[in-house]
């Protein structure tokens, strides 16, 4: 029954213009913030930890915008997943750095897209999928009935999904070997044995090591990609930039440093409510790092 009702609601929401969904999303974000003290506290703490605001007034403005943008990211899912694929792609107003994707395709060693929880990260892979086959690593939702809906919304164009397990990682290696693209959320907390503690905004965060292994083994081009949400539901601007890795240094820290730079360009659209600093089950808590806030 829950699945049926949720599907109906999603279908009805998808009929609305994106501008209307973003308006509802801004309201929905504020309702969630007021209804969940734990969610609200994590959002505030993570944003304050990043130390991006110049003063208290600036912090409050960014926090308010963050709350609204988080709600928009939830509501726009109906539009992104249920609207016809060509219509969704047309909402990408511009792709800044498209030349890096073209150059990577010519290189023929595959592409590793790193897309953080910033803006509409759902549309980034769909946009890439019109140009190149892309296999995206994902973590199945806790609600099993939601997975089918999610897969149908994400597996369009040349996009395919791979579960975040051993079999999924094998699919990533195979895709790169064929010269195709893969996509990962680099700021997603990995499971025990799949990450290491490195700083993220001056605080230790358990960070995946898979990126370094994939890049070093395949020789693939690593690209950072983000889709910035535009005002009034006009659409999205995708930004793509190369990430040159030094394999003699910790790759996970290089990735986090690069993510920080991207997030600083549009801090209100980062998912600060995500539990980025959690300690995964079986992982020992980190020792304080140099530069960590006390």
C-alpha positions as a Markdown table, in Angstrom:
| # | Residue | x | y | z |
|---|---|---|---|---|
| 1 | Unk | 0.0 | 0.0 | 0.0 |
| 2 | Unk | 2.8 | 2.4 | 0.9 |
| 3 | Unk | 4.6 | 1.7 | -2.4 |
| 4 | Unk | 1.4 | 2.3 | -4.3 |
| 5 | Unk | 0.7 | 5.7 | -2.6 |
| 6 | Unk | 4.2 | 6.8 | -2.9 |
| 7 | Unk | 4.2 | 6.0 | -6.7 |
| 8 | Unk | 1.0 | 8.0 | -7.2 |
| 9 | Unk | 2.3 | 11.0 | -5.3 |
| 10 | Unk | 5.6 | 10.9 | -7.3 |
| 11 | Unk | 3.7 | 10.7 | -10.6 |
| 12 | Unk | 1.5 | 13.6 | -9.6 |
| 13 | Unk | 4.5 | 15.7 | -8.5 |
| 14 | Unk | 6.3 | 15.0 | -11.8 |
| 15 | Unk | 3.4 | 16.7 | -13.6 |
| 16 | Unk | 4.3 | 20.0 | -12.0 |
| 17 | Unk | 6.7 | 22.4 | -13.5 |
| 18 | Unk | 10.2 | 22.3 | -12.0 |
| 19 | Unk | 9.8 | 25.9 | -10.8 |
| 20 | Unk | 6.7 | 24.8 | -8.7 |
| 21 | Unk | 8.5 | 21.8 | -7.4 |
| 22 | Unk | 11.4 | 23.9 | -6.2 |
| 23 | Unk | 9.0 | 26.3 | -4.5 |
| 24 | Unk | 7.3 | 23.4 | -2.7 |
| 25 | Unk | 10.8 | 21.9 | -2.0 |
| 26 | Unk | 11.9 | 25.1 | -0.2 |
| 27 | Unk | 8.9 | 24.9 | 2.1 |
| 28 | Unk | 9.4 | 21.1 | 2.6 |
| 29 | Unk | 13.0 | 21.7 | 3.5 |
| 30 | Unk | 12.0 | 24.1 | 6.3 |
| 31 | Unk | 9.3 | 21.7 | 7.6 |
| 32 | Unk | 11.8 | 18.9 | 7.8 |
| 33 | Unk | 14.3 | 21.2 | 9.6 |
| 34 | Unk | 11.7 | 22.2 | 12.2 |
| 35 | Unk | 10.3 | 18.6 | 12.6 |
| 36 | Unk | 13.7 | 16.9 | 13.2 |
| 37 | Unk | 16.0 | 18.4 | 15.9 |
| 38 | Unk | 18.7 | 15.8 | 15.1 |
| 39 | Unk | 18.6 | 16.6 | 11.4 |
| 40 | Unk | 18.7 | 20.3 | 12.1 |
| 41 | Unk | 21.6 | 20.0 | 14.6 |
| 42 | Unk | 23.7 | 18.0 | 12.1 |
| 43 | Unk | 23.0 | 20.5 | 9.3 |
| 44 | Unk | 24.1 | 23.4 | 11.6 |
| 45 | Unk | 27.1 | 21.7 | 13.0 |
| 46 | Unk | 28.5 | 20.5 | 9.6 |
| 47 | Unk | 28.0 | 23.9 | 8.1 |
| 48 | Unk | 29.6 | 25.6 | 11.0 |
| 49 | Unk | 32.5 | 23.1 | 10.9 |
| 50 | Unk | 33.2 | 24.1 | 7.3 |
| 51 | Unk | 33.9 | 27.6 | 8.4 |
| 52 | Unk | 32.7 | 29.1 | 5.1 |
| 53 | Unk | 30.8 | 32.1 | 6.6 |
| 54 | Unk | 32.5 | 35.4 | 7.1 |
| 55 | Unk | 30.4 | 36.3 | 10.1 |
| 56 | Unk | 27.2 | 35.2 | 12.0 |
| 57 | Unk | 24.8 | 37.0 | 9.7 |
| 58 | Unk | 26.5 | 35.3 | 6.7 |
| 59 | Unk | 26.3 | 32.0 | 8.4 |
| 60 | Unk | 22.5 | 32.4 | 9.0 |
| 61 | Unk | 21.9 | 33.3 | 5.4 |
| 62 | Unk | 23.8 | 30.3 | 4.1 |
| 63 | Unk | 22.0 | 28.1 | 6.6 |
| 64 | Unk | 18.6 | 29.4 | 5.5 |
| 65 | Unk | 19.5 | 28.8 | 1.9 |
| 66 | Unk | 20.8 | 25.3 | 2.6 |
| 67 | Unk | 17.6 | 24.3 | 4.3 |
| 68 | Unk | 15.6 | 25.4 | 1.3 |
| 69 | Unk | 18.0 | 23.8 | -1.3 |
| 70 | Unk | 17.9 | 20.5 | 0.5 |
| 71 | Unk | 14.1 | 20.4 | 0.2 |
| 72 | Unk | 14.4 | 21.3 | -3.5 |
| 73 | Unk | 16.8 | 18.3 | -4.0 |
| 74 | Unk | 14.1 | 16.0 | -2.6 |
| 75 | Unk | 11.2 | 17.4 | -4.5 |
| 76 | Unk | 13.0 | 17.6 | -7.9 |
| 77 | Unk | 13.6 | 13.8 | -7.8 |
| 78 | Unk | 10.0 | 13.3 | -9.1 |
| 79 | Unk | 10.7 | 15.5 | -12.1 |
| 80 | Unk | 14.2 | 14.1 | -12.8 |
| 81 | Unk | 13.1 | 10.4 | -12.5 |
| 82 | Unk | 9.7 | 10.6 | -14.1 |
| 83 | Unk | 9.9 | 13.2 | -16.9 |
| 84 | Unk | 11.0 | 12.0 | -20.4 |
| 85 | Unk | 14.7 | 11.7 | -20.6 |
| 86 | Unk | 15.1 | 14.3 | -23.5 |
| 87 | Unk | 13.1 | 16.8 | -21.4 |
| 88 | Unk | 15.3 | 16.3 | -18.4 |
| 89 | Unk | 18.5 | 16.7 | -20.4 |
| 90 | Unk | 17.2 | 20.0 | -21.9 |
| 91 | Unk | 17.1 | 21.4 | -18.4 |
| 92 | Unk | 20.9 | 21.4 | -18.5 |
| 93 | Unk | 21.4 | 25.0 | -19.6 |
| 94 | Unk | 25.2 | 24.8 | -19.9 |
| 95 | Unk | 28.1 | 22.4 | -19.3 |
| 96 | Unk | 31.1 | 24.3 | -18.4 |
| 97 | Unk | 34.2 | 22.2 | -19.0 |
| 98 | Unk | 32.6 | 19.9 | -21.7 |
| 99 | Unk | 36.0 | 20.0 | -23.5 |
| 100 | Unk | 37.4 | 17.9 | -20.7 |
| 101 | Unk | 34.9 | 15.1 | -21.3 |
| 102 | Unk | 35.6 | 15.2 | -25.0 |
| 103 | Unk | 39.4 | 15.0 | -24.4 |
| 104 | Unk | 39.0 | 12.1 | -22.0 |
| 105 | Unk | 36.9 | 10.2 | -24.5 |
| 106 | Unk | 39.7 | 10.7 | -27.1 |
| 107 | Unk | 42.2 | 9.4 | -24.6 |
| 108 | Unk | 40.3 | 6.1 | -24.6 |
| 109 | Unk | 41.3 | 5.0 | -21.0 |
| 110 | Unk | 37.9 | 5.7 | -19.5 |
| 111 | Unk | 36.5 | 8.4 | -17.3 |
| 112 | Unk | 36.0 | 8.5 | -13.6 |
| 113 | Unk | 33.3 | 11.1 | -12.7 |
| 114 | Unk | 33.4 | 12.2 | -9.1 |
| 115 | Unk | 30.1 | 13.9 | -8.2 |
| 116 | Unk | 29.7 | 15.2 | -4.6 |
| 117 | Unk | 26.4 | 15.7 | -2.8 |
| 118 | Unk | 26.1 | 19.2 | -4.3 |
| 119 | Unk | 23.2 | 20.6 | -6.2 |
| 120 | Unk | 21.3 | 18.1 | -8.4 |
| 121 | Unk | 23.8 | 15.3 | -8.5 |
| 122 | Unk | 21.1 | 13.1 | -10.0 |
| 123 | Unk | 21.2 | 14.9 | -13.3 |
| 124 | Unk | 25.0 | 14.8 | -13.7 |
| 125 | Unk | 25.2 | 11.1 | -14.7 |
| 126 | Unk | 22.1 | 11.4 | -16.9 |
| 127 | Unk | 23.7 | 14.2 | -18.8 |
| 128 | Unk | 26.9 | 12.3 | -19.2 |
| 129 | Unk | 24.9 | 9.2 | -20.3 |
| 130 | Unk | 23.9 | 10.9 | -23.5 |
| 131 | Unk | 27.6 | 11.1 | -24.6 |
| 132 | Unk | 29.2 | 8.0 | -23.1 |
| 133 | Unk | 28.2 | 4.7 | -21.5 |
| 134 | Unk | 28.5 | 5.2 | -17.7 |
| 135 | Unk | 28.3 | 2.8 | -14.8 |
| 136 | Unk | 27.3 | 4.5 | -11.5 |
| 137 | Unk | 28.0 | 3.0 | -8.1 |
| 138 | Unk | 25.0 | 3.2 | -5.8 |
| 139 | Unk | 23.9 | 2.0 | -2.4 |
| 140 | Unk | 20.5 | 0.3 | -2.4 |
| 141 | Unk | 17.9 | 2.2 | -0.4 |
| 142 | Unk | 16.7 | 0.8 | 2.9 |
| 143 | Unk | 13.2 | 0.7 | 1.6 |
| 144 | Unk | 13.4 | -2.2 | -0.9 |
| 145 | Unk | 10.3 | -1.2 | -2.9 |
| 146 | Unk | 12.0 | 2.2 | -3.6 |
| 147 | Unk | 14.9 | 0.6 | -5.5 |
| 148 | Unk | 12.9 | -0.3 | -8.6 |
| 149 | Unk | 11.7 | 3.3 | -8.9 |
| 150 | Unk | 15.2 | 4.6 | -8.4 |
| 151 | Unk | 16.7 | 2.3 | -11.0 |
| 152 | Unk | 14.1 | 3.2 | -13.6 |
| 153 | Unk | 14.8 | 6.9 | -13.0 |
| 154 | Unk | 18.6 | 6.6 | -13.1 |
| 155 | Unk | 19.1 | 3.9 | -15.7 |
| 156 | Unk | 18.3 | 6.0 | -18.8 |
| 157 | Unk | 20.4 | 6.9 | -21.8 |
| 158 | Unk | 23.6 | 4.9 | -21.5 |
| 159 | Unk | 23.5 | 5.0 | -17.7 |
| 160 | Unk | 23.7 | 1.7 | -15.7 |
| 161 | Unk | 23.9 | 1.1 | -12.0 |
| 162 | Unk | 26.3 | -1.1 | -10.0 |
| 163 | Unk | 25.7 | -2.0 | -6.4 |
| 164 | Unk | 28.3 | -0.8 | -3.8 |
| 165 | Unk | 29.7 | -4.3 | -3.2 |
| 166 | Unk | 32.4 | -6.5 | -4.7 |
| 167 | Unk | 30.3 | -7.4 | -7.8 |
| 168 | Unk | 29.6 | -3.7 | -8.4 |
| 169 | Unk | 33.3 | -2.8 | -8.1 |
| 170 | Unk | 34.1 | -5.4 | -10.7 |
| 171 | Unk | 31.7 | -3.8 | -13.0 |
| 172 | Unk | 33.5 | -0.5 | -12.6 |
| 173 | Unk | 36.8 | -2.0 | -13.5 |
| 174 | Unk | 35.3 | -3.7 | -16.6 |
| 175 | Unk | 33.7 | -0.4 | -17.7 |
| 176 | Unk | 37.0 | 1.4 | -17.5 |
| 177 | Unk | 38.7 | -1.4 | -19.3 |
| 178 | Unk | 36.3 | -0.9 | -22.2 |
| 179 | Unk | 37.1 | 2.8 | -22.2 |
| 180 | Unk | 33.7 | 3.8 | -20.7 |
| 181 | Unk | 32.9 | 6.1 | -17.8 |
| 182 | Unk | 32.0 | 5.4 | -14.2 |
| 183 | Unk | 30.5 | 7.6 | -11.6 |
| 184 | Unk | 31.0 | 7.8 | -7.8 |
| 185 | Unk | 29.9 | 9.9 | -4.9 |
| 186 | Unk | 33.3 | 10.7 | -3.4 |
| 187 | Unk | 31.9 | 12.1 | -0.2 |
| 188 | Unk | 29.8 | 9.0 | 0.6 |
| 189 | Unk | 31.0 | 7.3 | 3.8 |
| 190 | Unk | 32.4 | 3.8 | 2.8 |
| 191 | Unk | 32.1 | 0.6 | 4.9 |
| 192 | Unk | 34.8 | -0.9 | 7.1 |
| 193 | Unk | 38.0 | -1.6 | 5.2 |
| 194 | Unk | 37.1 | 0.5 | 2.2 |
| 195 | Unk | 38.3 | 3.9 | 3.5 |
| 196 | Unk | 40.8 | 5.8 | 5.5 |
| 197 | Unk | 40.6 | 8.8 | 7.8 |
| 198 | Unk | 41.6 | 12.1 | 6.1 |
| 199 | Unk | 40.6 | 15.6 | 6.7 |
| 200 | Unk | 37.4 | 17.1 | 5.2 |
| 201 | Unk | 37.0 | 20.8 | 6.2 |
| 202 | Unk | 39.6 | 20.3 | 9.0 |
| 203 | Unk | 37.9 | 17.3 | 10.6 |
| 204 | Unk | 38.7 | 13.6 | 10.1 |
| 205 | Unk | 36.2 | 12.0 | 7.7 |
| 206 | Unk | 36.3 | 8.3 | 6.7 |
| 207 | Unk | 36.9 | 8.6 | 3.0 |
| 208 | Unk | 36.8 | 5.9 | 0.2 |
| 209 | Unk | 40.1 | 4.6 | -1.1 |
| 210 | Unk | 38.5 | 3.0 | -4.2 |
| 211 | Unk | 39.0 | 6.1 | -6.3 |
| 212 | Unk | 42.8 | 5.9 | -6.0 |
| 213 | Unk | 42.8 | 2.2 | -6.9 |
| 214 | Unk | 40.6 | 2.7 | -9.9 |
| 215 | Unk | 42.5 | 5.6 | -11.2 |
| 216 | Unk | 46.0 | 4.1 | -10.8 |
| 217 | Unk | 45.0 | 0.8 | -12.2 |
| 218 | Unk | 43.2 | 2.0 | -15.3 |
| 219 | Unk | 44.9 | 5.3 | -16.1 |
| 220 | Unk | 41.5 | 6.8 | -16.6 |
| 221 | Unk | 40.9 | 10.6 | -16.6 |
| 222 | Unk | 39.4 | 11.8 | -13.2 |
| 223 | Unk | 36.8 | 14.6 | -13.6 |
| 224 | Unk | 35.0 | 16.4 | -10.9 |
| 225 | Unk | 31.4 | 17.1 | -11.9 |
| 226 | Unk | 28.6 | 19.1 | -10.2 |
| 227 | Unk | 25.2 | 20.4 | -11.3 |
| 228 | Unk | 24.3 | 23.8 | -9.8 |
| 229 | Unk | 20.6 | 24.4 | -9.4 |
| 230 | Unk | 19.5 | 27.7 | -10.9 |
| 231 | Unk | 16.9 | 30.0 | -9.5 |
| 232 | Unk | 13.2 | 29.9 | -10.4 |
| 233 | Unk | 13.4 | 26.3 | -11.7 |
| 234 | Unk | 15.2 | 27.5 | -14.9 |
| 235 | Unk | 17.4 | 24.4 | -14.9 |
| 236 | Unk | 21.0 | 23.4 | -14.0 |
| 237 | Unk | 24.6 | 24.4 | -14.9 |
| 238 | Unk | 27.0 | 21.5 | -14.9 |
| 239 | Unk | 30.6 | 22.2 | -14.1 |
| 240 | Unk | 33.4 | 19.7 | -15.0 |
| 241 | Unk | 37.0 | 20.1 | -14.1 |
| 242 | Unk | 40.0 | 17.6 | -14.2 |
| 243 | Unk | 41.5 | 16.3 | -11.0 |
| 244 | Unk | 45.2 | 15.4 | -11.5 |
| 245 | Unk | 46.2 | 13.0 | -8.8 |
| 246 | Unk | 49.7 | 12.4 | -7.4 |
| 247 | Unk | 49.8 | 8.7 | -6.5 |
| 248 | Unk | 52.9 | 9.3 | -4.3 |
| 249 | Unk | 50.6 | 11.2 | -1.9 |
| 250 | Unk | 47.3 | 10.1 | -0.2 |
| 251 | Unk | 44.7 | 10.2 | -2.9 |
| 252 | Unk | 41.8 | 10.4 | -0.5 |
| 253 | Unk | 43.1 | 13.6 | 0.9 |
| 254 | Unk | 43.6 | 15.1 | -2.6 |
| 255 | Unk | 40.0 | 14.2 | -3.4 |
| 256 | Unk | 38.7 | 15.8 | -0.2 |
| 257 | Unk | 40.7 | 19.0 | -0.9 |
| 258 | Unk | 39.3 | 19.2 | -4.4 |
| 259 | Unk | 35.8 | 18.7 | -3.1 |
| 260 | Unk | 36.2 | 21.5 | -0.6 |
| 261 | Unk | 37.1 | 23.9 | -3.5 |
| 262 | Unk | 34.0 | 22.8 | -5.4 |
| 263 | Unk | 31.7 | 23.2 | -2.4 |
| 264 | Unk | 33.1 | 26.7 | -1.6 |
| 265 | Unk | 31.7 | 27.9 | -5.0 |
| 266 | Unk | 28.2 | 27.1 | -4.0 |
| 267 | Unk | 28.0 | 26.2 | -0.3 |
| 268 | Unk | 24.2 | 26.5 | 0.1 |
| 269 | Unk | 23.6 | 23.6 | -2.3 |
| 270 | Unk | 25.8 | 21.1 | -0.5 |
| 271 | Unk | 24.0 | 18.4 | 1.5 |
| 272 | Unk | 25.2 | 19.5 | 5.0 |
| 273 | Unk | 22.6 | 17.3 | 6.6 |
| 274 | Unk | 24.5 | 14.2 | 5.4 |
| 275 | Unk | 26.3 | 12.4 | 8.2 |
| 276 | Unk | 29.7 | 12.8 | 6.6 |
| 277 | Unk | 31.7 | 12.4 | 9.9 |
| 278 | Unk | 30.1 | 9.2 | 11.2 |
| 279 | Unk | 32.2 | 6.3 | 12.3 |
| 280 | Unk | 31.2 | 3.2 | 10.3 |
| 281 | Unk | 30.5 | 0.0 | 12.2 |
| 282 | Unk | 33.8 | -1.8 | 13.0 |
| 283 | Unk | 36.0 | 1.2 | 12.2 |
| 284 | Unk | 38.1 | 2.7 | 15.0 |
| 285 | Unk | 37.5 | 6.4 | 15.7 |
| 286 | Unk | 40.2 | 8.7 | 14.4 |
| 287 | Unk | 42.8 | 10.5 | 16.3 |
| 288 | Unk | 42.7 | 14.3 | 16.0 |
| 289 | Unk | 44.5 | 15.5 | 12.9 |
| 290 | Unk | 46.7 | 18.6 | 12.5 |
| 291 | Unk | 44.4 | 21.5 | 11.7 |
| 292 | Unk | 41.3 | 19.9 | 13.2 |
| 293 | Unk | 39.1 | 22.2 | 15.0 |
| 294 | Unk | 38.9 | 21.6 | 18.8 |
